[in-house]
Amino acid sequence: PGDCAPLLNRNSGCMVNKADGNGDVLKRAEGWKALCGADKVDKLPAVTALKGAGTTESIIWRDAERTFKSDGLRKQMIETLEAVADGDYHQGMGYFCGFLLLVVEPKDVAKILHRVGTDDFYTPGYWKGQPEAFVRDAMTYERLLEKRNPAVAAHLKTAGLVPEAYAQKWFVGLCVHTMPFAPLLDLFEHFLREGHMFLFKLSLCIVDAISEVMLETRPTEVNKLFELLRLDKKHFPDTLEAESGFFSGIVAKAKALDLDKEEVATLREGQMKALQEKLVQVRKKEQELKDADDSDDEIVFSDEDDDEEDEAERLARLAAA
């Protein structure tokens, strides 16, 4: 669509910039409210305003500016996010919101975001400045990967790549910027039907799809490995979808993958305990740095970062704690 900034530039012919040209897509998206129970939400709960809300200092304002080119769509995005971001915010919510606003009415987008961000069936806690729920699930995914694909898991560990850093694209951002729009429609529908379980299945199938090229990449080529894990267009252009169904194949295999819910639940519980132990160490280090008045090196979890790479570095520090 012409109003989209590069953040949402993987349309790849799925939607057209005509008012009557996207009927099939809009009809599909109309059913998403019912899939997640958003159609049962009569009124959104009151939320605590974010820092700088209503001004250009707000992180939401900056994300809207990066997401859309038109003032009208930016305003819609800001108003929608401010209606659901309860005193805290993560850029991943903005990614999902931006895409939804292309195909769903703003009032319904807010209800969908509310359901996804608060219901245990989905991913509560992911869209926070301190996304402990995501870190727990990234650690859980790593345990699943070690069992399913030990060679790749070992390769990534040798390279020093932790899922807390690279898996944000899949879990928190819901692959909005890693896949063409057509497969994303399927991905969203499966996620809304299956909840967080689908994200574990999806992450494992992404690794399956790229495992060969990752194992061919030297552990010292960290930047390339990170690009591969992000499904960067340099390595996985949208044309692969037309040529081989690469992206839709990943989503279809994720849907079909049999993953034990009880095993995942047990792993999540154990990884949350491990994470809390890590957080104790991190906070101890933070206090030591504070006491030494060395603020330049302080570990800070902030929702004000402009670049996703900065957040990846913070989460990697947590993983190494």
C-alpha positions in Angstrom: 0.0 0.0 0.0 1.2 3.5 -0.8 0.8 4.8 2.7 3.2 2.2 4.2 6.7 3.0 5.2 9.5 0.4 4.7 8.6 -1.3 8.0 5.6 -2.8 6.1 7.1 -3.1 2.7 6.7 -6.8 2.2 3.3 -6.6 0.7 4.5 -8.4 -2.4 1.3 -7.9 -4.3 -1.0 -9.2 -1.6 -3.0 -5.9 -1.3 -3.5 -3.1 -3.8 -3.9 0.6 -3.3 -7.5 0.7 -4.3 -10.6 1.1 -2.1 -12.4 -1.9 -3.7 -9.4 -4.1 -4.5 -8.9 -5.9 -1.2 -12.2 -7.5 -0.6 -10.9 -11.1 0.0 -8.3 -9.9 2.4 -10.7 -7.7 4.3 -13.3 -10.5 4.5 -10.7 -12.8 6.1 -9.6 -10.2 8.6 -13.1 -9.5 9.6 -13.2 -12.9 11.3 -10.1 -12.3 13.4 -12.2 -10.6 16.2 -14.1 -13.8 16.8 -11.0 -16.0 16.6 -9.5 -14.2 19.7 -12.7 -13.3 21.5 -12.3 -9.6 20.7 -15.9 -9.5 19.5 -16.9 -10.2 23.1 -15.0 -7.1 24.4 -17.7 -4.4 25.0 -15.4 -1.8 26.6 -11.7 -1.6 26.9 -10.4 -1.2 30.5 -8.8 2.1 31.5 -5.1 2.2 31.1 -2.2 4.3 32.6 -0.9 6.8 30.1 2.6 6.3 28.7 5.3 8.8 29.3 4.9 11.6 26.9 1.5 10.5 25.7 -0.1 13.0 23.3 3.3 14.5 22.4 6.1 13.9 19.9 8.2 12.7 22.8 6.0 9.5 23.1 7.7 6.3 21.9 4.3 5.4 20.3 4.5 8.7 18.2 7.9 7.7 17.0 6.8 4.2 16.1 3.8 5.6 14.2 6.1 7.9 12.3 8.3 5.0 11.3 5.3 2.8 10.4 3.2 5.1 8.2 3.7 8.0 5.9 0.3 9.6 6.1 -0.7 11.7 9.1 -4.1 10.1 9.1 -2.8 6.5 9.6 -0.2 7.8 12.1 -3.0 9.3 14.1 -5.0 6.1 14.0 -2.0 4.1 15.2 -1.2 6.5 18.0 -4.8 6.5 19.2 -5.2 2.8 19.0 -2.0 2.0 20.9 -2.7 4.6 23.6 -6.0 2.9 24.2 -4.4 -0.4 25.1 -0.8 0.3 26.2 -1.1 0.2 30.0 1.7 2.3 31.3 4.2 0.3 29.3 4.9 -0.5 25.7 7.0 -2.6 23.4 7.7 -2.0 19.7 6.3 -5.4 18.8 2.8 -4.2 19.7 3.3 -1.4 17.2 4.3 -3.8 14.5 1.2 -5.9 14.9 -1.0 -2.8 15.3 0.4 -1.3 12.1 -0.4 -4.3 10.1 -3.9 -4.8 11.6 -4.8 -1.2 10.8 -4.4 -2.0 7.1 -7.3 -4.6 7.3 -9.3 -4.1 10.5 -11.2 -1.1 11.9 -9.2 0.8 14.5 -11.7 0.1 17.3 -11.5 -3.6 16.6 -7.7 -3.5 16.3 -7.6 -2.1 19.9 -9.8 -5.0 21.1 -7.6 -7.6 19.3 -4.4 -6.1 20.8 -6.1 -6.1 24.3 -7.0 -9.8 24.0 -3.5 -10.8 22.7 -1.7 -8.7 25.3 -3.7 -9.8 28.4 -5.1 -13.3 27.9 -2.9 -16.2 29.0 -3.8 -18.1 25.9 -1.8 -15.6 23.9 1.3 -13.6 24.9 0.6 -11.4 28.0 3.8 -9.6 29.1 5.5 -9.7 25.7 4.7 -6.0 24.9 6.4 -4.6 27.9 9.6 -2.6 28.3 10.9 -5.5 30.4 9.5 -8.4 28.5 10.2 -11.2 31.0 7.4 -13.3 29.6 9.1 -13.3 26.2 12.5 -14.0 27.7 11.0 -17.0 29.5 9.5 -18.3 26.2 12.7 -17.7 24.3 14.5 -19.8 26.8 11.7 -22.4 26.5 12.0 -22.4 22.7 15.8 -23.0 23.1 15.1 -26.2 25.2 12.7 -27.4 22.5 15.3 -26.6 19.8 18.0 -28.6 21.6 15.7 -31.6 21.6 14.4 -31.2 18.0 17.5 -29.9 16.3 20.6 -30.3 18.5 23.1 -29.5 15.7 21.6 -26.1 15.1 21.2 -25.4 18.8 24.9 -26.2 19.4 25.9 -24.1 16.3 24.1 -21.1 17.6 25.6 -21.5 21.1 29.0 -21.6 19.6 28.3 -18.4 17.7 27.1 -16.8 20.9 23.6 -16.2 19.6 20.8 -16.4 22.2 17.1 -16.6 21.3 16.4 -13.7 23.7 18.0 -11.6 21.0 17.1 -13.1 17.7 13.7 -14.6 18.4 12.0 -11.3 19.1 11.1 -11.1 15.4 9.1 -14.3 15.7 7.5 -14.1 19.1 7.1 -10.4 19.9 6.8 -9.0 16.4 4.8 -11.9 15.0 7.0 -12.0 11.9 5.4 -8.7 10.6 8.7 -7.7 9.0 10.1 -11.1 8.2 7.5 -12.5 5.8 5.4 -11.3 2.8 1.9 -10.3 3.6 0.1 -13.3 2.1 1.8 -15.9 4.5 1.3 -13.4 7.3 -2.4 -13.6 6.9 -2.3 -17.4 7.5 0.2 -16.9 10.3 -2.1 -14.5 12.2 -5.1 -16.7 11.8 -3.2 -19.8 13.2 -1.9 -17.7 16.0 -5.3 -16.3 16.9 -6.7 -19.9 16.9 -3.8 -21.6 18.7 -2.3 -18.9 20.9 1.2 -19.0 22.2 1.6 -22.7 21.3 1.6 -21.7 17.6 4.6 -19.4 18.2 6.7 -22.3 19.6 5.7 -24.4 16.6 6.5 -21.6 14.2 9.9 -20.9 15.6 10.9 -24.5 15.3 9.7 -24.7 11.7 11.6 -21.5 10.8 14.8 -23.1 12.1 14.0 -26.3 10.2 13.6 -24.3 7.0 16.9 -22.5 7.3 19.0 -25.1 9.2 21.0 -26.2 6.2 22.2 -22.7 5.3 22.9 -21.9 9.0 25.1 -25.0 9.5 27.0 -24.0 6.3 27.6 -20.6 7.9 30.7 -20.4 10.2 30.0 -19.6 13.8 32.3 -16.6 13.4 29.9 -15.1 10.8 27.6 -13.9 13.5 26.1 -11.0 11.5 25.1 -13.4 8.7 23.6 -15.9 11.1 21.6 -13.1 12.7 20.4 -12.1 9.2 19.4 -15.6 8.5 17.4 -16.0 11.7 15.6 -12.7 10.9 14.7 -14.1 7.5 16.4 -11.0 6.0 15.3 -10.2 2.5 18.9 -10.3 1.4 18.9 -14.1 1.9 15.2 -14.8 1.6 13.6 -12.5 -0.9 9.9 -12.4 -1.3 10.3 -14.0 -4.7 10.9 -17.3 -2.9 7.2 -17.4 -2.1 6.2 -17.4 -5.8 9.0 -19.8 -6.7 8.7 -22.4 -4.0 6.1 -21.3 -1.4 9.0 -20.9 1.1 7.2 -18.7 3.6 3.8 -20.2 3.4 5.5 -23.6 3.7 6.9 -22.6 7.0 3.5 -21.5 8.3 1.8 -24.7 7.0 4.4 -26.9 8.6 4.0 -25.0 11.9 0.3 -25.6 11.8 0.8 -29.3 11.2 3.5 -29.8 13.9 2.5 -31.8 16.9 3.9 -30.2 20.0 3.0 -31.4 23.5 1.2 -28.7 25.5 2.0 -30.2 28.8 5.7 -30.4 27.9 5.7 -26.7 26.9 3.8 -25.7 30.1 6.4 -27.6 32.2 9.3 -26.0 30.4 7.8 -22.5 30.7 7.4 -23.0 34.4 11.0 -24.1 34.8 12.4 -21.4 32.6 10.5 -18.7 34.5 12.2 -19.9 37.7 15.6 -19.9 36.0 14.9 -16.4 34.6 14.1 -15.0 38.1 17.4 -16.3 39.3 19.1 -14.5 36.4 17.2 -11.3 37.2 18.5 -11.4 40.7 22.1 -11.5 39.3 21.3 -8.7 36.8 19.8 -6.5 39.5 22.8 -7.2 41.7 25.1 -6.1 39.0 23.0 -3.0 38.3 23.2 -2.0 42.0 27.0 -2.5 42.0 27.3 -0.2 39.0 25.0 2.3 40.6 27.0 2.2 43.8 30.1 2.8 41.8 28.4 5.7 40.1 29.3 4.3 36.7 26.0 5.0 34.9 27.6 4.6 31.4 27.9 0.9 31.9 24.6 0.4 33.7 22.3 -2.4 32.4 19.0 -0.7 31.7 15.8 -2.2 30.4 14.1 0.7 28.7 11.1 1.1 26.4 12.6 4.3 25.0 15.2 2.6 22.7 14.9 3.6 19.0 16.8 0.6 17.6 15.8 -3.0 18.0 19.4 -4.0 18.0 19.9 -2.1 21.3 17.2 -4.2 22.9 18.7 -7.4 21.5 22.0 -6.5 23.2 20.2 -5.9 26.5 18.4 -9.3 26.3 21.7 -11.0 25.4 23.3 -9.5 28.5 20.4 -11.0 30.5 20.9 -14.4 28.9 24.6 -14.3 29.8 24.0 -13.3 33.4 
